[in-house]
Amino acid sequence: MTKSRPVVIGIAGGSGSGKTSVTHAILDVFKDRSVVVIEQDYYYKDQSHLEFEQRLETNYDHPDAFDNALLAQDIKKLLNRESIEKPVYDYALHTRSKETVHIEPQDVIIIEGILVLADENLRDLMDMKLFVDTDADLRIIRRILRDINERGRSMDSVIDQYLSVVRPMHNQFIEPTKRSADIIIPEGGENKVAIDLMVTKIKTILESNNIV
């Protein structure tokens, strides 16, 4: 018996907005179902053809940094109930790793990333489009704490990158994608009312797709 079409949920928002918290909220509710998370960060373009010094100049907050064609291709495979080999990005070498992660198709597919709503082909694959909207001061604080504690960076380097790259890219490319969202979630996973509304809508889509 052929299974019904999986549900595809896109979760966008700026760096440090709380996208991961929203994703975990969905996973907690639907833990009795099969859910897979596809992170847009895994789909940075392969840069093996460039010299290492050239790779260091990559702007990872720009839409051109992502291989959205490959991401869309993989989502279509999952929608057809086919497995994929999800790419892995090597941040030390600033290019795609030769390793991949085997992903089996599931009933719920979550696409998470800062610019998943910027690409029309990706949006067209989504049943629900979410934008996590968090104030800039909270986002920069979370980014500073993450980069210092998890990535060993200095505060000066994090702030410099935020002011020179992250903030202008957010204003130019990420913030405008809010207009494409079906649901805007202020303050991420802390907004219990928005989470409840989102969960109810996902359940409705699952039922309409005969995934029970």
C-alpha positions, 0 to 999 in steps of 0.5 A, a space after each residue: 500500500 502506497 503511503 500518503 504524501 509527507 508533510 513539509 514544514 519550513 522554519 526560517 528566521 535569523 541566526 539566534 532567533 530560536 528556530 531550533 527551539 521551535 523544531 524541538 517543540 514539533 519533535 516533542 509533540 510528534 515523537 510518536 510519528 516519524 519526523 526528519 529534520 533537514 538543516 539548510 546549513 548542510 547544503 552550503 555549496 561545495 567549494 573544493 574547486 577554490 583555493 583555501 584562501 578564497 573559501 575563507 571569504 565565503 559569506 555564509 549569510 548570503 543566499 548564494 552560499 546555499 545549494 538550494 537546487 540540491 536541497 530541493 532535489 533531496 526534498 522531492 526524493 523524500 516526498 516520493 518516499 525515497 531515501 537520500 544521502 544528506 551532504 555534510 559541510 566541513 567548516 574547518 576546510 570551508 567546503 563540502 565533506 566527502 561524507 554523507 548522512 543516510 536519511 530515510 523518508 518520514 511522514 513529517 519533513 522539517 526544513 530549517 535554516 535562515 533562508 529556507 523561505 528565500 527560495 521559491 522552489 523550496 517554498 513551493 514544496 512546503 505545506 507550512 511556512 514558519 518564520 521565527 521572529 526574535 528581537 535583534 538584541 536577543 539574537 546577538 546575545 545568543 550568537 555571542 554565547 554560542 560562538 564563544 562557548 561552542 566555537 571558541 571564538 572571541 567576543 570581538 570577532 563575533 561582534 565584528 562579524 555580526 556588524 559587518 556581515 550577519 546584520 546587513 545580510 539579515 536586513 537585506 535577505 532574511 527579514 523580507 522572507 517574513 512576508 512569505 510565512 504562513 505563521 510568524 512566531 515571536 520569541 521562538 519556542 517560548 511562545 506557547 500559544 503560537 506553538 499550540 496553533 502550529 501543532 494544531 495546523 500540522 495535525 490538520 495537514 497530517 489528517 488531510 494527507 491521510 497520515 494517521 
